[in-house]
Amino acid sequence: MIMQKIITVLSIYIVLLFAISCKSVSPPRPLMPIPTDEQLKWHESERNAFIHFGLNTFNDMEWGYGDTPSTTFNPIKLDAEQWAKTIKAAGLKGVVLTCKHHDGFCLWPSRYTEYSVKNSPWRNGNGDLVKEVSDACKKYGLTFGVYLSPWDRNSSEYGTPEYIEYFRRQLTELLTNYGEISEVWFDGANGGTGWYGGANEKRSVDRRTYYDWPTTIRDVIRKNQPHALVFSDAGPDIRWCGNEKGIAGTTNWSMITAKDYYPGCAKQKDLNRGEEDGSDWVPAEINTSVRPGWFYHKSEDHKVKGLTQLIDYYYESVGRNGTGLLNFPVNRNGLIDPIDSINVVKWQQHLDQDFANNLIKDAKVTSSNIRGGASRYDVTHVIDDNKDSYWATDDSVIKSHIEICFREEISFNRFLVQEYIALGQRVKSFKLEYEKNGKWIPIANETTIGYKRILRFKTVRATKVRFSITDSRACPTISNIALYKAPKILVEPMISRNKLGEVKVEAFDLEIDVLYSIDGSTFKKYTNPFLFDQKGCVEAYVFDRDSGKKSDTSSIYFDICKTKWKMLEPIQSAKSNLMFDGNQQTRFIRKVNKFPYKMTFDLGEQCAIKGFRYLPDQSRRAKGIIFDYSFDISKDGESWKRVLHGEFSNIKNSPIWQTKIFKEQTARYVRLVAESNVAEDTFVGVSEFDIITK
Ligand code: FUL
């Protein structure tokens, strides 16, 4: 009886003590700068869509000069809801539309210029694309933002103070007629050549002062759309990440000292990393396009990002404290091209699988320190699925760790961690380890975390994992940690063969089994490049032992091996050898004096030839794509016979392998003659050249 009383009194005492201790332990003081509510929401959106569409789409350009007539704008099947549905299916949360790009053409009927949709045949001049897109966004629950290019190559006033008035009026139209605007996007590209109302000249502006950004932002944006975030190289709310490849820095602070930047300031490296001691919260937006260009070009139909590139983009943007902005170059019909939508939808499905099951949920987590011993900052908050709760340590404790113990061994290959950034970005470095035979084995040693950091690594099996903060600007505040076992990526591998006949098979997933065959029936496990210097087909697929699933099979036919090949004209060199090195990413480019330009190959032996293949330069700004060609053969390298003469029709739009066949003939020497190129300049470019034998 007495014992029971003692226990009761003691428990009340403990509860009281606990309650008091909870009350008295104050939260960590915000470590300035910290995000606004709007910025926090934007971090949480994680991925948004960019749309580039306008006159450039119809003129096959990236930067229109501002002189092409508005009548060329005519997207006959335009359907903004198709855009919204695709973007939604890809898991993206909002849209930023290029309402006006550098060419000055407006996708809404601006009162202040004639250069807009109102003077195009689209919807008989009565259309307003900004309205259609903003309505579609509302309907599908997407946020809507506007891109208004500061540079205007059409306006006669560009470069004068009057233009700033014009620019602000247009901005006001966009901010007052289309409902809630989430983001206002200002490009850094500014000033240069342009049509400028017929002046056709170069106009330079002082990028730092010309637009008087503080006034524009205060009087136009904050007044009309107080919740909109302003993007530019200098923020003030969101910054560029310093590249258009979609890659955030592995160290990525959400801070910079904004006054040291301005749109077009060319501080790419700093923008990519941010600044640990930056005075302003200006997090990085990671923009890239699903195609090499921002606008649609038929010639890039075969260069759309595949699933594996999109997966990399996710981990290198969202996984590195960045918010993604993935661009869709809408096609001339006014639709997101089906080639572009297939992969982005698969992308979302893949990400859902990667993060389907947080293995830490049922584990025991302990920490080296809890702020004031208070339950409010207890480590269990890192797995409670509540973004508003967090684990924190005492102010004096910077180095600290969390240990995760599992009842039985688990396997994992992803680690996710989030700071409670409402109190500022703090962690400077951290490491992840697992225990094996009583020793801690490192998995990763990294720097910043921020809103979200995700690490990918080879599968680890363990019962104990330790996450340690090794340095921090102040006591850490961690809101979430997770471990996942992402499934293997079943994408068919890439097969290539070099000049010596060595075949390489490359899978995206480094842990997956790769199987290959050279006879079409027996498949062997691939470990290293192998010699295959004969004619024939190599096939390969990847196989996941865990699920028993395999990828599609890739198959490639190799003609005679090029081991004995020599270049005769232009002279054999490291550069000219790139024409037959088996690598489609390398290229031979030559500025020639005049056409025709001959490329002569010695095959090293007589062959029964019946055709050839030509792959033009595959780089973004491809050079020297041959249009008219001739093809000659010779037995002795002296007397030549022309077997083909013609054009690579449509090669400009479709710069893929070009195959030409003729009646079989014996020869040891072959010559590809470039008679003209598609750009009508004097370059000749070859990524790969191949012959087809009997
Ligand atoms: C760049 C622009 O010049 C491109 O045309 C594109 O709009 C891209 C998003 O930003 O700086």
Residues whose N, C-alpha, C, O or C-beta is under 5 A from the ligand:
A	BS01	FUL	E62 D187 G188 A189 W294
